[in-house]
């Protein structure tokens, strides 16, 4: 698996490409699904990391989804 830095750089480049094409095509919905998938994946990954090792955030965490069994 790619390291996090490389993965985030690749995702940022993809988001920039989507935005350029969105502006060129004048279509505000161009690449919307891909954009949301990229952002959703990164947020879920961040959430997994924080839940696995909350550190100073532990007292502020609230689980809103049931844990997978």
ZICORVEN-V342991 format. One record per pair of residues at least 24 apart in sequence whose ideal C-beta (glycine too) atoms are under 7 Angstrom apart, sorted by sequence separation. I is the first residue (numbers start at 1). J is the second residue. D is the distance in whole Angstrom. If there is no record, write none. Layout:
i->I j->J d->D
i->I j->J d->D
//
This chain:
i->14 j->38 d->6
i->11 j->38 d->5
i->11 j->42 d->6
//
